[in-house]
Amino acid sequence: MENGRETSGSSKRPMSIAILIAVIVLVVAVVFIMIFMLRRGVRSISIEEAKEIALADAGVSTNEVTYSKEELDRDDGETMYELEFHTGDMKYQYEVNRKTGNIYSKSKETVASQKTMEGSSSGNDGAAEEGALSDTPPKETLPTESEQGEVQQETEPENQAGQITIEEAKNVALSDAGVDASQAVFTKEQSDYEDGIPVYDLEFYTSTTEYEYEINAETGAVYSKKADAHGTGSGHSGHYDDTEHPDNTQHYNGTEHTGNLIGEDEAKNIAVNYAGLSLQDVNLLKVELDTDDGQSVYEVEFYKENQEYDYKIDAWTGNIIEYSMD
């Protein structure tokens, strides 16, 4: 009996030792795996890897491009590779996150128009010399409508999968501005990134106002916007006579203004109402009477959550001269 107990006890010892060894091996393996994962998490990509990411996104190969900038910089607290390169007809700018390899921002523009201009200037050298011999200076010519259409077509961006089209973005901007498509002339249609968000940069004008919009390419929401009044009678240009008159009459842009300014409270209401908000909705509301190009204006600024609104309002008429939303 005693021999049987000794045999049983001795057989348990190797089993306990084996279990202990297995536990130790398992713990060591877990530690190594954790160290590997941590090292992998903090690994940064190289400049060559960043270039490969940018080239793949742009759809061009290494032998097609020439680099003009390869730089490591910081943007909003993140380390970025800033890359600029060009092909025969396009120029690209990229910011690639060094840690994650994500594209933070990108833009591209055609350089064909620049080549055309250079060719035109070299082709006109003889004409310029002849003009120098003549007393009559050469006339400045404007591009025809067909040429403008060609330039606009060259710079028109292509939408990516899951994004709205440029035409949809234009319709969003026109609707927000309250402008009919037949009244607007677009001067800029470009795909870009803002804080890592893909946006369409749009600029257009009507007979009275110039507009700048950034439309979220994924959601179709207005990311930022700005409007500037222009032209005669818009309240943006002209001469303001600030001389005091006994009859309380002021002259601006050839028009007499009799009475008082609209006042700060009215300027606040105009700006907030135009933004589709109420005074109770906004924070940090401030207003200041200033002079802009000789014109008396109220500069109104306020916030709604993280959105900033800025307005310039004609101090006499209450017309909105300029506004922006960032």
C-alpha positions as CSV (number, residue, x, y, z in Angstrom):
1,M,0.0,0.0,0.0
2,E,2.8,2.4,0.9
3,N,4.5,1.6,-2.4
4,G,1.4,2.4,-4.3
5,R,1.0,5.8,-2.6
6,E,4.6,6.7,-3.3
7,T,4.1,5.7,-7.0
8,S,1.0,7.9,-7.2
9,G,2.7,10.9,-5.6
10,S,5.7,10.6,-7.8
11,S,3.6,10.5,-11.0
12,K,1.7,13.6,-10.0
13,R,5.0,15.6,-9.7
14,P,5.9,15.5,-13.4
15,M,2.4,16.3,-14.3
16,S,2.4,19.4,-12.1
17,I,5.8,20.4,-13.4
18,A,4.5,20.0,-17.0
19,I,1.5,22.2,-16.2
20,L,3.7,24.8,-14.6
21,I,6.0,24.8,-17.7
22,A,3.0,25.1,-20.0
23,V,1.6,28.1,-18.0
24,I,5.0,29.8,-18.1
25,V,5.3,29.3,-21.9
26,L,1.8,30.6,-22.4
27,V,2.6,33.8,-20.3
28,V,5.8,34.4,-22.2
29,A,4.0,34.0,-25.5
30,V,1.3,36.4,-24.5
31,V,3.9,38.9,-23.4
32,F,5.8,38.6,-26.8
33,I,2.5,39.0,-28.7
34,M,1.6,42.2,-26.7
35,I,5.1,43.6,-27.3
36,F,4.8,42.8,-31.0
37,M,1.4,44.5,-31.3
38,L,2.6,47.6,-29.4
39,R,5.6,47.9,-31.6
40,R,3.4,47.5,-34.7
41,G,1.0,50.1,-33.4
42,V,3.7,52.8,-33.0
43,R,5.5,52.0,-36.3
44,S,5.7,54.9,-38.7
45,I,5.6,54.5,-42.5
46,S,8.6,55.6,-44.5
47,I,8.7,58.4,-47.1
48,E,8.8,55.8,-49.8
49,E,5.7,54.1,-48.5
50,A,4.0,57.5,-48.3
51,K,4.9,58.2,-51.9
52,E,3.5,54.8,-53.0
53,I,0.2,55.6,-51.2
54,A,-0.1,59.0,-52.9
55,L,0.8,57.6,-56.3
56,A,-1.8,54.8,-55.9
57,D,-4.5,57.3,-55.0
58,A,-3.6,59.6,-57.9
59,G,-3.6,56.6,-60.3
60,V,-0.1,57.3,-61.7
61,S,3.2,55.4,-61.6
62,T,6.6,56.3,-60.4
63,N,8.1,56.7,-63.8
64,E,5.4,59.1,-64.8
65,V,6.0,61.7,-62.1
66,T,8.6,64.2,-61.1
67,Y,8.7,65.2,-57.4
68,S,9.1,68.9,-56.4
69,K,8.6,68.4,-52.7
70,E,9.2,65.6,-50.2
71,E,9.0,66.9,-46.7
72,L,8.1,65.8,-43.2
73,D,6.0,68.4,-41.3
74,R,3.2,68.7,-38.7
75,D,-0.4,69.7,-39.3
76,D,-3.0,70.0,-36.5
77,G,-0.6,68.1,-34.1
78,E,-0.1,65.2,-36.6
79,T,3.1,64.3,-38.4
80,M,2.6,64.4,-42.1
81,Y,4.6,63.7,-45.2
82,E,4.1,66.6,-47.6
83,L,4.5,65.5,-51.2
84,E,4.2,67.5,-54.4
85,F,4.7,65.9,-57.8
86,H,3.6,66.5,-61.4
87,T,3.1,64.6,-64.6
88,G,3.1,66.1,-68.1
89,D,-0.3,67.8,-67.6
90,M,-1.2,67.6,-63.9
91,K,0.2,68.8,-60.6
92,Y,-0.6,66.9,-57.3
93,Q,-0.2,67.9,-53.7
94,Y,-0.6,65.3,-50.9
95,E,-0.4,65.1,-47.1
96,V,0.0,61.5,-45.8
97,N,-0.2,60.7,-42.1
98,R,3.2,59.3,-41.1
99,K,1.7,57.1,-38.3
100,T,-1.4,55.7,-40.0
101,G,-0.6,56.1,-43.7
102,N,-4.0,57.8,-44.2
103,I,-4.3,60.6,-46.8
104,Y,-5.0,63.8,-44.8
105,S,-5.4,66.1,-47.7
106,K,-4.9,66.2,-51.4
107,S,-5.4,68.4,-54.4
108,K,-4.6,68.4,-58.1
109,E,-4.7,71.0,-60.8
110,T,-4.1,71.0,-64.5
111,V,-0.9,72.5,-65.9
112,A,-1.9,72.3,-69.5
113,S,-3.3,75.9,-69.4
114,Q,0.1,77.1,-68.2
115,K,1.9,75.3,-71.1
116,T,-0.6,76.8,-73.5
117,M,0.1,80.3,-72.1
118,E,3.8,79.7,-72.4
119,G,3.4,78.5,-76.0
120,S,1.2,81.5,-76.8
121,S,3.8,83.9,-75.3
122,S,6.7,82.4,-77.2
123,G,4.6,82.3,-80.4
124,N,3.8,86.0,-80.0
125,D,7.4,87.1,-79.5
126,G,7.6,88.1,-83.2
127,A,4.3,90.0,-82.9
128,A,5.5,91.7,-79.7
129,E,8.7,92.9,-81.5
130,E,6.6,94.2,-84.4
131,G,4.3,95.9,-81.8
132,A,7.4,97.6,-80.3
133,L,8.1,99.2,-83.7
134,S,4.5,100.4,-83.9
135,D,3.1,103.3,-82.0
136,T,-0.2,101.4,-81.4
137,P,0.0,99.1,-78.3
138,P,-1.3,95.5,-78.8
139,K,-4.9,94.9,-77.8
140,E,-5.7,92.7,-74.8
141,T,-7.9,89.8,-75.9
142,L,-10.2,87.8,-73.6
143,P,-10.8,84.0,-73.9
144,T,-13.8,83.0,-75.9
145,E,-16.7,81.1,-74.3
146,S,-15.5,77.9,-75.9
147,E,-12.0,78.4,-74.5
148,Q,-13.4,79.1,-71.0
149,G,-15.5,75.9,-71.3
150,E,-12.3,73.9,-72.1
151,V,-10.5,75.2,-69.1
152,Q,-13.4,74.5,-66.9
153,Q,-13.7,70.9,-68.2
154,E,-10.0,70.3,-67.6
155,T,-10.2,71.3,-63.9
156,E,-13.5,69.4,-63.3
157,P,-12.9,66.8,-60.6
158,E,-13.9,63.2,-60.7
159,N,-16.0,61.9,-57.8
160,Q,-14.9,58.8,-55.9
161,A,-17.0,55.8,-55.0
162,G,-19.5,56.6,-52.2
163,Q,-19.3,60.4,-52.9
164,I,-21.8,62.8,-54.5
165,T,-21.0,64.1,-58.0
166,I,-19.7,67.6,-58.7
167,E,-23.1,68.5,-60.3
168,E,-24.9,67.4,-57.1
169,A,-22.5,69.5,-55.0
170,K,-23.2,72.5,-57.3
171,N,-26.9,72.1,-56.9
172,V,-26.5,72.0,-53.1
173,A,-24.5,75.3,-53.2
174,L,-26.9,77.0,-55.5
175,S,-29.9,75.9,-53.4
176,D,-28.3,77.1,-50.2
177,A,-27.4,80.5,-51.9
178,G,-30.9,80.8,-53.3
179,V,-29.5,81.2,-56.8
180,D,-30.9,79.7,-60.0
181,A,-28.4,77.8,-62.1
182,S,-29.1,80.0,-65.1
183,Q,-27.9,83.1,-63.1
184,A,-24.7,81.6,-61.9
185,V,-21.2,81.4,-63.6
186,F,-18.8,78.9,-61.9
187,T,-15.2,79.9,-61.8
188,K,-13.8,77.0,-59.7
189,E,-14.8,73.4,-59.3
190,Q,-12.2,71.4,-57.5
191,S,-11.9,68.3,-55.3
192,D,-10.0,68.8,-52.1
193,Y,-9.7,67.8,-48.4
194,E,-10.4,69.8,-45.3
195,D,-9.2,68.3,-42.0
196,G,-9.2,64.9,-43.6
197,I,-12.8,65.4,-45.0
198,P,-13.2,65.2,-48.8
199,V,-14.9,68.4,-50.1
200,Y,-15.7,70.1,-53.3
201,D,-14.4,73.7,-53.6
202,L,-16.8,75.8,-55.6
203,E,-16.7,79.4,-56.6
204,F,-19.4,81.2,-58.7
205,Y,-20.9,84.6,-59.1
206,T,-24.1,86.3,-60.2
207,S,-24.6,89.9,-61.3
208,T,-24.6,91.0,-57.7
209,T,-22.7,88.5,-55.5
210,E,-19.6,86.3,-55.5
211,Y,-19.9,82.9,-53.6
212,E,-17.4,80.5,-52.2
213,Y,-18.6,77.1,-51.0
214,E,-17.1,73.9,-49.6
215,I,-19.5,70.9,-49.9
216,N,-18.9,67.7,-48.0
217,A,-18.3,65.1,-50.8
218,E,-19.6,62.2,-48.7
219,T,-22.7,63.7,-47.1
220,G,-23.6,66.6,-49.4
221,A,-23.7,69.0,-46.5
222,V,-22.4,72.6,-46.7
223,Y,-19.0,72.5,-45.0
224,S,-18.3,76.2,-45.3
225,K,-19.5,79.2,-47.3
226,K,-18.9,82.8,-48.0
227,A,-20.6,85.5,-50.1
228,D,-19.4,88.9,-51.2
229,A,-21.6,91.6,-52.7
230,H,-20.2,93.4,-55.7
231,G,-21.1,95.7,-58.5
232,T,-22.8,99.1,-58.6
233,G,-25.9,99.4,-56.4
234,S,-24.9,96.4,-54.3
235,G,-23.8,98.4,-51.4
236,H,-20.2,97.1,-51.6
237,S,-18.5,99.8,-53.7
238,G,-18.7,103.5,-53.9
239,H,-17.8,106.5,-51.8
240,Y,-19.2,107.3,-48.3
241,D,-19.4,110.9,-47.2
242,D,-19.1,110.8,-43.4
243,T,-19.3,114.6,-43.1
244,E,-21.8,115.7,-40.5
245,H,-24.9,117.4,-41.9
246,P,-27.2,119.6,-40.0
247,D,-30.3,117.9,-41.5
248,N,-29.0,114.4,-40.4
249,T,-28.6,113.5,-44.1
250,Q,-25.7,111.2,-45.1
251,H,-24.5,110.4,-48.7
252,Y,-23.3,107.0,-49.8
253,N,-22.7,106.0,-53.4
254,G,-24.6,109.0,-54.6
255,T,-27.7,108.2,-52.4
256,E,-28.9,110.3,-49.5
257,H,-29.6,108.5,-46.2
258,T,-31.8,110.5,-43.9
259,G,-32.3,109.2,-40.3
260,N,-30.4,106.8,-38.1
261,L,-28.4,103.7,-38.6
262,I,-30.4,100.4,-38.2
263,G,-28.7,99.8,-34.8
264,E,-26.8,96.8,-33.3
265,D,-29.9,94.9,-32.2
266,E,-31.4,95.0,-35.7
267,A,-28.1,94.0,-37.2
268,K,-28.0,91.0,-34.8
269,N,-31.5,89.9,-35.8
270,I,-30.8,90.2,-39.5
271,A,-27.6,88.0,-39.3
272,V,-29.1,85.4,-37.0
273,N,-32.4,85.1,-38.9
274,Y,-30.5,84.8,-42.2
275,A,-28.6,81.9,-40.7
276,G,-31.9,80.2,-39.9
277,L,-31.4,80.5,-36.2
278,S,-32.7,82.5,-33.3
279,L,-30.9,84.6,-30.7
280,Q,-31.5,81.8,-28.1
281,D,-29.7,79.3,-30.3
282,V,-26.3,81.1,-30.6
283,N,-23.4,81.8,-28.3
284,L,-20.7,84.5,-28.1
285,L,-22.8,86.9,-30.1
286,K,-21.0,90.2,-30.7
287,V,-21.5,93.1,-33.0
288,E,-19.3,96.1,-33.9
289,L,-19.8,99.2,-36.1
290,D,-17.0,99.6,-38.5
291,T,-16.1,101.2,-41.9
292,D,-15.3,99.0,-44.9
293,D,-14.2,100.7,-48.1
294,G,-15.7,103.9,-46.8
295,Q,-19.0,102.2,-46.0
296,S,-20.5,102.0,-42.5
297,V,-21.2,98.3,-41.7
298,Y,-22.1,96.2,-38.7
299,E,-19.7,93.3,-38.2
300,V,-21.7,90.5,-36.5
301,E,-20.1,87.3,-35.2
302,F,-21.6,84.4,-33.4
303,Y,-21.3,80.6,-32.8
304,K,-23.7,77.7,-33.0
305,E,-22.0,74.7,-31.4
306,N,-18.6,74.5,-33.3
307,Q,-19.9,76.5,-36.3
308,E,-18.7,80.1,-36.6
309,Y,-20.8,82.7,-38.5
310,D,-19.5,86.1,-39.7
311,Y,-21.6,88.8,-41.3
312,K,-21.1,92.3,-42.6
313,I,-24.4,94.3,-42.8
314,D,-24.9,97.7,-44.3
315,A,-25.5,100.0,-41.3
316,W,-28.0,102.1,-43.3
317,T,-30.0,99.7,-45.3
318,G,-29.6,96.4,-43.4
319,N,-28.5,94.6,-46.5
320,I,-26.1,91.7,-46.0
321,I,-22.9,92.7,-47.8
322,E,-20.8,89.6,-46.9
323,Y,-21.2,86.5,-44.9
324,S,-19.2,83.3,-44.1
325,M,-19.6,80.1,-42.2
326,D,-16.6,78.1,-41.0
